[in-house]
């Protein structure tokens, strides 16, 4: 089973790109971030025509997450618990039946947090604390659980072409990395780092020729419960998609599992 994440940077602007990738690659489950559309405007019919079941959690102009699956949904959860006043559409989770049981796939769009001297950085850290509580509950179920998406976190120097240039940014600060480590210490495995120690970027800014210079960062991640990590075969970063016409600044990241 192939499970992927992709920050699409606006599904209206990238729909042709998404349909092309889905048609060529045919992943089993894809979580999307930054769809930037309300639910009633989500292009469900175009995606369903490719054989996918579609669930989404949208928001006008900002954020927005979705799950596309060749498997039918058994359950769907929308929104991160812990703050009833938080209306930002940043989490969606699906449960799917597989041989021998079920798999839980949770797609997130973690807050960016910049500028750090605004309310956005405390919101990021608080969101991560809420996420940690959410994940603790999921891990207690002792089932395959895949938490993936755009985390807006650079975990380590190897994950940036120029780590010194990012230091102090909300993506690469001690407070952000502390929360990242706390999340991993619950018992999650960083899928890509479990398969390679080489640099592997998932985002290249549209500014300053970042793609041409390969000045990328790794901020799109797959984190796995022990039951999912045991079934991981490989991780692939679809770097070539960044070179397509009118691309997102992120590329799909895919894990292959023995389900």
C-alpha positions as a printed NumPy array, in Angstrom:
array([[  0.   ,   0.   ,   0.   ],
       [  1.283,   3.435,  -0.988],
       [  0.395,   6.368,   1.283],
       [  1.468,   9.899,   0.331],
       [  1.329,  13.486,   1.507],
       [  1.372,  16.609,  -0.663],
       [  0.966,  20.291,   0.142],
       [ -0.805,  21.257,  -3.077],
       [ -0.605,  25.056,  -2.486],
       [ -4.127,  25.695,  -3.747],
       [ -6.146,  22.89 ,  -5.297],
       [ -7.85 ,  25.187,  -7.797],
       [ -4.488,  26.333,  -9.156],
       [ -2.946,  22.815,  -9.114],
       [ -5.881,  20.6  , -10.059],
       [ -4.448,  19.576, -13.437],
       [ -1.124,  18.839, -11.746],
       [ -2.833,  16.707,  -9.096],
       [ -4.921,  14.763, -11.615],
       [ -1.838,  14.101, -13.741],
       [  0.114,  12.788, -10.745],
       [ -2.751,  10.64 ,  -9.495],
       [ -3.277,   9.165, -12.971],
       [  0.4  ,   8.343, -13.392],
       [  1.268,   7.144,  -9.882],
       [ -2.054,   5.769,  -8.568],
       [ -1.181,   5.907,  -4.85 ],
       [ -3.664,   4.173,  -2.568],
       [ -4.115,   7.07 ,  -0.13 ],
       [ -3.073,  10.727,  -0.467],
       [ -3.441,  13.47 ,   2.109],
       [ -3.427,  17.04 ,   0.814],
       [ -2.71 ,  20.319,   2.582],
       [ -3.372,  23.949,   1.709],
       [ -6.354,  23.18 ,  -0.491],
       [ -7.476,  26.776,   0.167],
       [-11.138,  26.208,  -0.619],
       [-14.452,  25.788,   1.16 ],
       [-15.965,  22.312,   1.108],
       [-18.64 ,  23.073,  -1.475],
       [-15.982,  24.157,  -3.998],
       [-13.714,  21.138,  -3.578],
       [-13.287,  19.394,  -6.991],
       [-14.714,  16.098,  -5.781],
       [-16.112,  14.918,  -9.124],
       [-12.842,  15.266, -11.041],
       [-10.969,  13.244,  -8.425],
       [-13.716,  10.65 ,  -7.99 ],
       [-13.571,  10.068, -11.757],
       [-10.112,   8.565, -11.159],
       [-11.563,   6.04 ,  -8.714],
       [-10.82 ,   7.86 ,  -5.458],
       [-13.069,   8.295,  -2.446],
       [-12.768,  11.87 ,  -1.204],
       [-13.138,  13.518,   2.197],
       [-12.119,  17.089,   3.01 ],
       [-12.06 ,  19.771,   5.676],
       [-11.96 ,  23.167,   3.997],
       [-11.602,  26.825,   4.804],
       [-12.01 ,  29.88 ,   2.595],
       [ -8.71 ,  31.142,   1.102],
       [ -6.509,  29.493,   3.752],
       [ -5.433,  26.11 ,   5.08 ],
       [ -7.691,  23.178,   4.125],
       [ -6.878,  19.456,   4.196],
       [ -8.222,  16.401,   2.37 ],
       [ -7.824,  12.643,   2.035],
       [ -8.142,  10.838,  -1.297],
       [ -8.376,   7.05 ,  -1.042],
       [ -8.87 ,   4.081,  -3.334],
       [-10.2  ,   2.311,  -0.226],
       [-13.598,   3.215,   1.24 ],
       [-13.611,   5.235,   4.455],
       [-14.747,   3.48 ,   7.636],
       [-14.458,   6.627,   9.787],
       [-13.543,  10.283,   9.275],
       [-12.385,  12.823,  11.885],
       [-12.087,  16.525,  11.122],
       [-10.265,  19.097,  13.225],
       [ -7.764,  18.87 ,  16.079],
       [ -9.394,  18.522,  19.523],
       [ -8.398,  20.644,  22.491],
       [ -9.568,  24.152,  21.571],
       [-13.206,  24.721,  20.602],
       [-12.383,  28.268,  19.464],
       [ -9.873,  27.092,  16.833],
       [-11.606,  27.161,  13.449],
       [ -8.537,  26.579,  11.279],
       [ -8.889,  23.531,   9.001],
       [ -5.614,  21.718,   9.656],
       [ -6.357,  18.046,  10.45 ],
       [ -8.304,  15.23 ,   8.837],
       [ -8.137,  11.533,   9.664],
       [ -9.492,   8.445,   7.958],
       [ -9.763,   4.837,   9.107],
       [ -9.612,   2.09 ,   6.476],
       [-10.074,  -1.672,   6.576],
       [ -7.083,  -3.702,   5.474],
       [ -6.212,  -7.363,   5.701],
       [ -5.913,  -8.256,   9.351],
       [ -7.547,  -5.158,  10.755],
       [ -7.573,  -1.409,  10.177],
       [ -5.158,   1.407,   9.397],
       [ -5.55 ,   4.978,  10.655],
       [ -4.209,   7.762,   8.392],
       [ -4.091,  11.319,   9.735],
       [ -3.163,  14.26 ,   7.51 ],
       [ -2.08 ,  17.546,   9.095],
       [ -1.074,  21.033,   8.067],
       [  0.887,  22.24 ,  11.068],
       [  0.964,  26.028,  11.557],
       [  3.925,  27.88 ,  10.058],
       [  4.426,  30.142,  13.069],
       [  6.001,  33.149,  11.384],
       [  6.616,  35.874,  12.3  ],
       [  7.856,  34.568,  15.625],
       [  7.193,  37.886,  17.416],
       [  3.479,  37.634,  16.599],
       [  0.648,  35.505,  17.981],
       [  1.343,  32.967,  15.231],
       [  4.323,  31.368,  16.97 ],
       [  2.571,  30.657,  20.293],
       [ -0.339,  29.286,  18.239],
       [  2.071,  26.896,  16.479],
       [  3.535,  25.627,  19.758],
       [  0.119,  25.256,  21.377],
       [ -1.169,  23.419,  18.308],
       [  1.757,  21.012,  18.607],
       [  0.943,  20.394,  22.279],
       [ -2.636,  19.588,  21.325],
       [ -1.362,  17.326,  18.555],
       [  0.81 ,  15.49 ,  21.064],
       [ -2.221,  14.789,  23.27 ],
       [ -4.187,  13.634,  20.219],
       [ -1.385,  11.279,  19.124],
       [ -1.047,   9.849,  22.644],
       [ -4.659,   8.749,  22.436],
       [ -4.19 ,   7.233,  18.998],
       [ -1.13 ,   5.267,  20.066],
       [ -3.096,   3.728,  22.918],
       [ -5.193,   1.969,  20.261],
       [ -2.084,  -0.057,  19.297],
       [ -2.956,  -0.124,  15.614],
       [ -1.138,   1.01 ,  12.461],
       [ -1.237,   4.811,  12.565],
       [  0.339,   7.083,   9.957],
       [  0.6  ,  10.786,  10.825],
       [  1.724,  12.707,   7.777],
       [  1.597,  16.096,   6.156],
       [  3.286,  19.48 ,   6.081],
       [  4.699,  19.856,   9.595],
       [  6.463,  23.178,   8.93 ],
       [  9.369,  21.786,  10.969],
       [ 12.996,  21.359,   9.837],
       [ 14.051,  18.583,  12.226],
       [ 17.865,  18.791,  11.885],
       [ 20.677,  20.532,   9.955],
       [ 20.723,  17.714,   7.383],
       [ 17.176,  18.702,   6.456],
       [ 18.139,  22.11 ,   5.043],
       [ 20.476,  23.084,   2.223],
       [ 21.543,  26.096,   4.282],
       [ 20.616,  25.42 ,   7.92 ],
       [ 22.368,  28.57 ,   9.191],
       [ 20.144,  30.66 ,   6.954],
       [ 17.017,  29.168,   8.509],
       [ 18.06 ,  29.373,  12.145],
       [ 15.625,  31.556,  14.114],
       [ 12.783,  30.99 ,  11.661],
       [  9.683,  29.423,  13.239],
       [ 10.418,  26.269,  11.223],
       [ 13.868,  25.924,  12.793],
       [ 13.922,  27.208,  16.349],
       [ 14.717,  25.428,  19.643],
       [ 11.097,  25.656,  20.775],
       [  9.81 ,  24.079,  17.55 ],
       [ 12.412,  21.323,  17.615],
       [ 11.669,  20.584,  21.259],
       [  8.025,  19.991,  20.417],
       [  9.07 ,  17.827,  17.437],
       [ 11.254,  15.657,  19.679],
       [  8.476,  15.406,  22.243],
       [  6.171,  14.108,  19.518],
       [  8.707,  11.523,  18.353],
       [  9.37 ,  10.461,  21.934],
       [  5.8  ,   9.238,  22.191],
       [  7.015,   6.315,  20.086],
       [  6.698,   7.584,  16.519],
       [  9.215,   6.793,  13.777],
       [ 10.332,   9.386,  11.209],
       [  9.777,   7.219,   8.132],
       [ 12.301,   8.855,   5.831],
       [ 15.065,   9.012,   8.454],
       [ 14.511,   5.321,   9.193],
       [ 15.44 ,   4.52 ,   5.589],
       [ 18.234,   6.98 ,   4.744],
       [ 20.759,   9.317,   6.345],
       [ 21.14 ,  11.361,   3.149],
       [ 19.736,  14.882,   2.634],
       [ 16.306,  14.766,   1.028],
       [ 14.281,  17.942,   0.56 ],
       [ 10.515,  18.292,   0.073],
       [ 10.12 ,  22.074,  -0.335],
       [ 11.87 ,  24.635,  -2.531],
       [ 10.806,  28.266,  -2.217],
       [  9.628,  30.112,  -5.311],
       [ 12.098,  32.89 ,  -4.435],
       [ 15.791,  33.366,  -5.272],
       [ 16.102,  30.408,  -7.61 ],
       [ 15.819,  27.89 ,  -4.775],
       [ 14.78 ,  25.042,  -7.083],
       [ 17.572,  25.675,  -9.56 ],
       [ 20.138,  25.733,  -6.724],
       [ 18.532,  22.786,  -4.903],
       [ 18.245,  25.098,  -1.888],
       [ 15.509,  23.044,  -0.311],
       [ 14.312,  21.975,   3.121],
       [ 12.526,  18.892,   4.458],
       [  9.283,  19.858,   6.179],
       [  6.85 ,  17.226,   4.833],
       [  7.003,  14.118,   6.986],
       [  5.535,  10.689,   7.63 ],
       [  5.533,   9.676,  11.306],
       [  4.608,   6.084,  12.123],
       [  3.292,   4.176,  15.112],
       [  5.29 ,   1.023,  15.917],
       [  2.628,  -1.077,  14.175],
       [  2.973,   1.011,  10.99 ],
       [  6.773,   1.272,  11.186],
       [  6.998,  -2.529,  11.256],
       [  5.246,  -2.598,   7.887],
       [  7.252,   0.141,   6.149],
       [  9.125,  -0.925,   3.024],
       [ 10.39 ,   2.345,   1.558],
       [  9.976,   6.118,   1.324],
       [ 10.056,   8.086,  -1.921],
       [ 10.257,  11.849,  -2.401],
       [  8.769,  12.714,  -5.804],
       [ 11.287,  15.459,  -6.456],
       [ 10.623,  15.507, -10.208],
       [  7.16 ,  16.999,  -9.646],
       [  8.759,  20.291,  -8.544],
       [ 10.022,  20.679, -12.116],
       [  6.574,  20.305, -13.7  ],
       [  4.7  ,  23.249, -15.167],
       [  3.105,  25.538, -12.534],
       [  4.165,  23.358,  -9.596],
       [  3.524,  23.598,  -5.891],
       [  6.577,  24.583,  -3.856],
       [  6.191,  21.195,  -2.1  ],
       [  6.45 ,  17.736,  -3.665],
       [  4.649,  14.497,  -2.794],
       [  6.315,  12.24 ,  -0.213],
       [  5.206,   8.611,  -0.257],
       [  5.618,   5.618,   2.009],
       [  5.138,   2.044,   0.802],
       [  3.768,  -0.395,   3.379],
       [  3.067,  -4.121,   3.606],
       [ -0.692,  -3.97 ,   4.221]])
